[in-house]
């Protein structure tokens, strides 16, 4: 059995009906989050909760091993997947690599001094001799 009851897994919303949310996990497993397993509060419109194609976390509350169908819930879990790919684009400055060129020797010198203060100075001495 690939999945276990109580496990929280990531899936993709493939459909939304008035009674629940369909979620797909791989080519073999899919599941349904019944409307009663979306929230403890009244859910007026499921489309306000998730969108088709969205990736979400779900908790497995039951497994039908014959049909590979999972019975799912999002109650009490953080179901939204945080997008780590929403990083800001690096803005190029007019200085370009000049800042790095200026600071690199300073950073190296600081690191060497720090290593010299440590108990094992053999590496630093070897580097200085070269």
C-alpha positions in Angstrom: 0.0 0.0 0.0 1.5 3.3 -1.1 -0.5 5.5 1.2 -1.6 5.2 4.8 -4.6 6.5 6.7 -3.7 9.6 8.7 -0.9 10.6 6.3 -0.8 14.1 4.8 0.1 14.1 1.2 0.3 16.6 -1.7 -2.1 16.3 -4.7 -3.6 18.3 -7.6 -7.2 19.5 -7.7 -8.7 18.0 -10.8 -12.4 18.8 -10.4 -14.8 20.7 -8.2 -18.5 19.8 -7.8 -21.1 21.1 -5.4 -20.5 18.1 -3.1 -16.7 18.1 -3.0 -13.2 18.4 -4.5 -11.5 15.8 -6.6 -7.8 15.4 -6.2 -5.3 13.3 -8.2 -2.0 12.0 -6.8 -0.4 9.9 -9.5 -1.5 7.6 -12.3 -3.1 5.1 -9.9 -4.5 7.1 -7.0 -7.2 9.8 -6.8 -9.6 10.9 -4.1 -12.5 13.1 -3.0 -12.7 15.7 -0.3 -16.4 15.6 0.6 -17.9 19.1 1.3 -18.3 18.0 5.0 -14.4 17.5 5.2 -13.5 21.0 3.9 -14.3 23.0 6.9 -16.1 22.9 10.3 -17.9 26.1 9.1 -20.5 26.4 6.4 -18.9 26.3 2.9 -21.0 28.5 0.6 -18.9 28.1 -2.6 -16.1 25.5 -2.9 -14.6 27.5 -5.7 -13.6 30.1 -3.0 -11.5 27.4 -1.3 -9.5 25.9 -4.2 -9.1 26.1 -8.0 -8.8 23.4 -10.5 -5.0 22.7 -11.2 -4.0 24.0 -7.8 -1.6 21.8 -5.7 -2.9 21.2 -2.1 -2.1 19.1 0.9 -4.8 16.6 2.1 -5.2 14.2 5.0 -6.1 10.6 4.1 -9.1 9.6 6.3 -9.9 6.4 4.4 -8.7 4.2 1.6 -10.6 2.0 -0.8 -7.9 -0.5 -1.8 -9.9 -2.1 -4.6 -10.4 1.1 -6.6 -7.3 3.0 -5.3 -9.6 5.8 -4.2 -8.7 7.9 -1.2 -11.2 9.5 1.2 -9.7 12.9 2.0 -10.0 15.9 4.4 -8.5 19.3 4.6 -10.1 20.1 8.0 -7.5 21.2 10.6 -4.5 21.2 8.3 -2.7 23.8 6.3 -3.8 22.7 2.9 -2.4 25.5 0.8 1.0 24.7 -0.8 3.4 27.7 -0.4 5.0 28.6 -3.7 8.7 28.9 -3.1 9.1 29.8 -6.8 7.7 33.3 -6.2 11.2 34.7 -5.7 11.8 38.2 -6.7 13.9 38.8 -9.8 17.4 40.0 -9.0 17.7 43.6 -10.1 21.0 44.4 -11.8 22.7 47.5 -10.5 24.9 49.9 -12.4 27.9 48.6 -10.4 27.5 45.1 -11.6 30.4 42.9 -10.3 32.4 45.9 -9.0 30.9 45.4 -5.5 32.0 41.8 -5.5 35.4 42.7 -6.8 35.9 45.3 -4.1 34.5 43.1 -1.2 35.9 39.7 -2.0 39.5 40.4 -0.8 38.0 41.9 2.4 35.8 38.8 3.0 38.7 36.5 2.4 41.0 38.4 4.8 38.3 38.3 7.5 37.8 34.5 7.0 41.6 33.8 7.1 41.9 35.8 10.4 39.0 33.9 11.8 40.6 30.6 10.9 43.9 31.7 12.3 42.2 32.3 15.7 40.8 28.7 15.7 42.8 25.9 17.2 43.7 24.2 13.9 45.9 26.7 11.9 47.6 24.2 9.6 45.3 24.8 6.7 45.7 28.6 6.9 49.5 28.3 7.1 49.5 26.0 4.1 47.4 28.5 2.1 49.7 31.4 3.1 52.8 29.6 2.0 51.4 29.1 -1.6 
